[in-house]
Structures are given as C-alpha cells and as structure tokens.
Amino acid sequence: MAGLQTLPVAALNHLLAKESWARERLRPFVGTGVRIEGGPLVLGLRIDEHGLLVPMEGGAPAAVTLTLPADTPVRLLLDRSSLFAGVRLSGAADVAEALAFVFRNLRWDVEEDLARWVGDIPARRLVRLGSRFAGEVGESAHRLAANVAEYASNESGLLAGKEDIAAFATAVDVLRDDLARLEKRLQRL
C-alpha cells in the first residue's frame, strides 16, 4: 500500500518542481500537515522547506484536510475543470486557500515530459491524438448519459418526463384552487 501512496506524492511533486510560483506559495507553510482523502486513498503529507510535499511521519495531526468527491476518477478523465468544485477543504483557512490556489492552477505539460522520451514532433502528435481521444470519450459519455436519461423517462417509465411533471404541477394548482373555493363555501355555512 505504501507504494501506491508514493505515486500521487511523486506526481504532485513533479508538477510542483516545475512551477516556482507554486512552491513559493506553499513555502510559508513549512511543516504544515495536509491530509488528502479520496475513497480508499488517505495521504498524510507535510510541506517541506522547498515547497514540496513529503509523507508525514507517524500520526501527526493535519492542519488541512482535502476530501475528494467519490467521482474523482471520472472527473479526471471527462471534466477536469469541475474536479475542484467538488473538493471539500477543512482546517486552517490560510493553508487551505494556498493549497486550493496551487492545485487549481497547476498544469501538467504532458508534451514536454513526452518530448524527453520520444522527441518533440512525436510528443506533439501523441498529445494531439490523446486530446482528440479524450474529447471523443467525453462526447460519447455525454451521449450515453443523455440516451439513458431519455430511456429512463420516456420509454421505461422509471422517471417522469418534463411533460408529465408539468401536467402534475398544473393538476396540483387546480386542486389547490378547488380546495380554496371549497373552504370559502364551508366558511359561509
């Protein structure tokens, strides 16, 4: 399990190492404990003197806890921009704000990392191919979700359609008005 926990730390530090502004933003919080929770993954980290993240020793308390939403893997694949909207931050406000800013603005330059291994032109082509593939996967997932929603509301009857809901709301309004008139009549008697 320790090997699985070192992978996210190494990935975060890889991104932080390339961005001096991010390390400078975290450097004032040297020694601060950060806990990242996401499903079965629980990481206890500490900010070191270089603004990087290192595993926290023992059971030291964390000043900030980041709780990732259950659908984090899906959001990473389909809609990275919405990922941080679902993250819950708790703890010291100044540290939480700095971490939120850093994580929101960190970008992985995949092409640069690939270029070291395969060269500039193949890296560019691989990134474009990957972007196109990710776009197609996202579009397919969106179409699938729309088809399932349409099937559930129109064909299977599992969900009420917009027209059914509007008709029900109208019927409730009519019933409310009829009941109000009946109450008025009863009051006159």
N, C-alpha and C positions, 0 to 999 in steps of 0.2 A: 504494500500500500504506500510506503514511503516513496517508492519510485514514481508512482502515479501523482503524488503531490509535488514532486520536484519539477515535473513537466510544466504545469501552469506557472510556477515561480520563474523557471528559466525563460519561458515565453514572455512573461511580463518584463523581466529584467532585460531581455533582448530589445524590446521596444523602448524601455526607459533609457538604455545605454546609448541609443541613437538620438535621443531628444534631450539636449542640455536644459531646455526650459522646464521640462517635466521634473528632472532631478532637482533643479533649483527650487521648484515649487514644493517639493517634498522634504528638502534638506532641513528646513526649520523644525521638523518634527522627528528628528533623530531619536531613535529608541522607542518611538511610539508603536504600540501593538495594534495590528489590524487583523480582524478575523473575517474571512470570506467563507460564506456558507452557501451551498448550492446543491440540494439533494444529498447524495451520499458524500460529496466532497466538502470537507471542512479544512480550511487552511489557516494556520496561525502564523502570521508574518510580523516582521518588525522592520521599520525603516532604518537603514544604516546610514553612516556618515556621508556616503556618496549619493544618497537619494535613491538607492536601490532597495529591493525587498529581499529579506533573508528570513529563513524559518525561525520562528520564535522558540526559545528554549523553554522546556518544561511547560507548566500550566500557567504562565504569566498572563495576567488579565489584558484584554484588548481594549484600547481606548475607543475604537470604532469597529462596528460590525456591518458588513455589507451582506445582505441576503439577496441572492439571485432568484429570479422567478423560476417556477418549475419548467417553463418552456424556453429556457435559455438556449439549449442546443438548436431548437427550431429557429429562434430569433437570430442566432448567429448565422445560420445558413440563409434565411429568407429575408430578414429585415433588421440589419444590424443597428440602424438608427433608432429603432424602438426598444432596443435592449436596455438602455439605461433608464428609460421611463419606468420600467418595472422593478428596478433595483431599489431595495429599502435600505436606507442608511440610518444607523442609530449610534449614539455616542457623542463624543466631543465634536461640536459643530465646526470649529475651525479646521480640524483634521479631515472631517467628513467632506467639507466644502472643497478642500485642496485635492483630496482623492477623487471626488466626483469630477472636478475640472480636468484633472490629469487623464483619468480613464475615458472621459467623454471626448477628449481631443487627441488622444494617442492614435496614430495611424501606422499600420504596418505597410511598408513599401515592399511588397512581395516581389516586384520586378527587380529591385536592387539586390535582394537576397538570392533570387534565382540566377541573376546575371553572374554572380561569383562562381556558380557551378556549371552553367551551360553557355554563358556568353550573353551579350546584350540583345542581339536580334532574336535568338530562340526564346529568351526570357520574355521579351516584349510580346512575341506571338503566343506563348503559353499563357501569359496574363490575359491577353485579349480573348483567347479561347476559353479560359476559366471564367471570365466575366460574362461572356456570351452564354456559357453553360449555366452559370448561376442565375442569369436572367431568365433563361428558359425554364429552369426548375422552379423558380419563383412564380412565373406566369402559369405554369402547369399546376402548381399547388393552389394558386388563386382560382383557376378554372375548376379544379376538382372541388374545392370548398363551395363555390357557387353552385355547382351541379348537385352536390349533396344537400345543400340548403334547399334548392328548388325541389329535389325529390322528396325531402322530408316534409315540405309544406304543401306541395301541390299534388303529388302522386300517392304518397303513402298515408297522408293524413296524420303523421306524427306531430307536426307543428301546424299552427294556424297561419294561413296566408294573410297578406295585408287586407285583402277584401273582406275576409271573414272577421278580422279584428275590427275593421271599420263598421261592418254591419252590426257586430255585437255592441260596440260603443253607441251606435245610433239607437239600438233597441234598449240599452240601459237608460239613455237620455229620455226616450219616450216613456219608459216605465216610471222613471223618477217624476216626470211631469204629470203622468196619470195619478201617481200616488199623492202628489201635492194637491191636485184638484180634489181627490177623494177626501183628503184630510180637511180641506176647506169646507166641503159639503157636510162632513161629520161635525165640524165645529158649529155650523149653522143650526144643526138639530139640537 
